[in-house]
Amino acid sequence: MIILFMGMFGEFSLRPLAALLEAGATVCAVLVPASGAPVTAPQPLFPPQPDHDGLPVVSGYPIRNIVTLAWEQGIPVYEVGSLSHPDLLAFQPDVIAVSCFPRILPPSLLALPKLGALNLHPSLLPKYRGPEPLFWQFRNGETRTGVTLHFMNERPDAGDILLQAEVLFADGITGAEAERLCAIAGSRLMGEGVKLLSGGNPPRQKQNESEATYFPKPTRADFLISTDQPARQALNFMRGANGWPWPFEIHAGERAFHVREAIDFLPDAVLGEPYRLEGGELYIQFSPGVLRLKRARKAPTYTKR
């Protein structure tokens, strides 16, 4: 089976690509979004060559990713700008496999593969469609999440489901750890999914549109945490969204605090006051429970954008 793979530079793309190679699939090319200046035609990315003394050259990537894996396997890599460029139609894959690619595929590309285009999405679709599903699942305090491998159509994350797997997150898991667990589960689905396609007549489950939810990219205002929620939910959101550049904001009494790190939560504790400062730590009353945090300071309220 010939596969055209599209992804980014994190683990949620790396592990599925590795699973496809381990399953014996032939990957004809790896596509990544162009960085910097816009690129119209696909531009090849070549591995670094040893210098004139024969010494190895650093690849330019700080961690292993789909580009370095493709180079190791002799797979061509291309930066792509316009997904409607006719040069992309030169590929003749049986399947397009997508995992964490940040752009919507146009109809010309969706019609290219003989057996269809598959996308790996870190939620239990039809819930949490959109570009940052893990963020919103942590923000909303979801206790049940997972990964979905689905056929792609012209609507984001709305195609028929091929496979799903539930993923359990422990309290206090970080965003990076959650992504890793989803990547491990998703890589299994990707390997199994291409085998189902190659066997013919793969299962297809239509998504229930009445249960569908969609969430956009987060804004700074989405980091405002209400004390009306359980302290446990607030802890899990702060840990799960810890890779974002904005601090969290919590209003307690007459104070507004900017915080970046949650230490733990006390599920049944009652302060008797909205907050308490003890040394370098901040305790905030939630409903129920108390959240213990580091590095609190008074801050103005954000306005929603």
URJO-V938472 format. One record per pair of residues at least 12 apart in sequence whose C-alpha atoms are under 7 Angstrom apart, sorted by sequence separation. I is the first residue (numbers start at 1). J is the second residue. D is the distance in whole Angstrom. If there is no record, write none. Layout:
I;J;D
I;J;D
//
This chain:
47;59;7
122;134;7
149;161;6
150;162;5
247;259;6
248;260;6
281;293;6
282;294;6
149;162;6
150;163;7
247;260;5
281;294;5
149;163;5
271;285;6
280;294;6
281;295;7
282;296;6
148;163;6
149;164;6
167;182;7
270;285;7
280;295;7
148;164;4
96;113;6
147;164;6
148;165;7
95;113;5
147;165;5
94;113;5
95;114;6
146;165;6
147;166;6
270;289;7
93;113;5
94;114;5
95;115;6
96;116;7
97;117;6
98;118;6
99;119;6
146;166;4
165;185;7
268;288;6
269;289;5
270;290;7
92;113;7
93;114;7
94;115;5
95;116;5
96;117;4
97;118;5
98;119;5
99;120;5
124;145;6
145;166;6
146;167;4
253;274;5
267;288;7
268;289;5
269;290;6
3;25;7
5;27;7
83;105;7
84;106;7
95;117;6
96;118;6
97;119;6
98;120;6
123;145;6
124;146;5
145;167;6
252;274;5
267;289;4
2;25;6
3;26;6
4;27;6
83;106;7
89;112;7
123;146;5
124;147;6
125;148;6
145;168;7
225;248;7
252;275;6
266;289;5
267;290;6
1;25;5
2;26;5
3;27;5
4;28;6
5;29;6
6;30;6
7;31;7
8;32;6
47;71;6
84;108;7
122;146;6
123;147;5
124;148;6
144;168;7
224;248;6
225;249;6
226;250;7
238;262;7
265;289;7
266;290;5
1;26;6
2;27;6
3;28;6
4;29;5
5;30;5
6;31;5
7;32;6
122;147;4
123;148;6
223;248;5
224;249;5
225;250;5
265;290;6
266;291;6
2;28;6
4;30;6
5;31;6
6;32;6
121;147;6
122;148;6
130;156;7
163;189;6
220;246;6
223;249;6
224;250;6
265;291;4
121;148;5
235;262;6
264;291;6
265;292;6
120;148;6
121;149;6
129;157;6
264;292;5
120;149;5
235;264;7
263;292;5
119;149;6
120;150;7
235;265;7
262;292;6
263;293;5
118;149;7
119;150;5
262;293;4
263;294;7
45;77;5
118;150;6
119;151;6
252;284;7
261;293;6
262;294;6
44;77;6
45;78;6
118;151;5
119;152;6
232;265;6
261;294;6
44;78;4
45;79;7
117;151;6
118;152;6
231;265;6
43;78;5
44;79;6
116;151;7
117;152;5
147;182;6
232;267;7
259;294;7
260;295;7
42;78;6
43;79;5
146;182;7
231;267;7
259;295;6
42;79;6
43;80;7
259;296;5
42;80;5
147;185;7
258;296;6
41;80;7
42;81;7
147;186;6
257;296;6
258;297;6
41;81;7
124;164;7
149;189;7
257;297;5
258;298;7
39;80;6
40;81;5
41;82;7
149;190;7
162;203;6
257;298;5
258;299;6
39;81;4
40;82;5
162;204;5
256;298;6
257;299;6
38;81;6
39;82;7
161;204;6
162;205;7
255;298;7
256;299;5
41;85;6
160;204;6
161;205;5
256;300;7
34;79;5
40;85;7
160;205;5
161;206;6
256;301;7
29;75;6
30;76;6
31;77;6
32;78;6
33;79;5
34;80;5
41;87;7
160;206;5
161;207;7
28;75;7
29;76;5
30;77;5
31;78;5
32;79;5
33;80;5
34;81;5
107;154;7
160;207;6
27;75;7
29;77;6
30;78;6
31;79;6
32;80;6
33;81;6
17;66;7
31;80;7
158;207;7
14;65;5
14;66;5
104;156;7
13;66;7
10;65;6
231;286;5
9;65;5
230;286;6
231;287;7
9;66;6
229;286;6
230;287;5
231;288;6
227;285;7
228;286;6
229;287;5
230;288;5
231;289;5
227;286;5
228;287;5
230;289;6
231;290;6
122;182;6
227;287;6
231;291;5
172;235;7
173;236;7
172;236;5
175;239;7
171;236;6
174;239;5
175;240;4
120;186;7
173;239;6
174;240;5
175;241;6
172;239;6
173;240;6
175;242;6
174;242;7
175;243;7
126;207;6
221;302;6
115;197;7
126;208;7
221;303;7
221;304;5
127;211;7
129;213;6
130;214;6
221;305;7
126;211;6
127;212;5
128;213;5
129;214;4
130;215;5
131;216;6
132;217;6
13;99;5
126;212;5
127;213;5
128;214;5
129;215;6
130;216;6
131;217;6
12;99;7
13;100;6
126;213;7
128;215;6
12;100;7
4;93;6
3;93;5
2;93;5
3;94;6
4;95;6
5;96;6
6;97;6
7;98;6
2;94;5
3;95;5
4;96;5
5;97;5
6;98;5
7;99;5
8;100;6
141;233;5
1;94;6
2;95;7
3;96;6
4;97;6
5;98;6
6;99;6
7;100;5
8;101;6
3;97;7
7;101;4
6;101;6
138;236;6
139;237;5
138;237;5
138;240;6
135;240;7
135;241;6
12;179;7
12;180;7
15;183;6
19;187;6
23;191;6
11;180;6
15;184;7
19;188;7
16;186;7
20;190;7
12;183;5
16;187;4
19;190;7
20;191;5
11;183;6
15;187;6
19;191;5
16;190;6
//
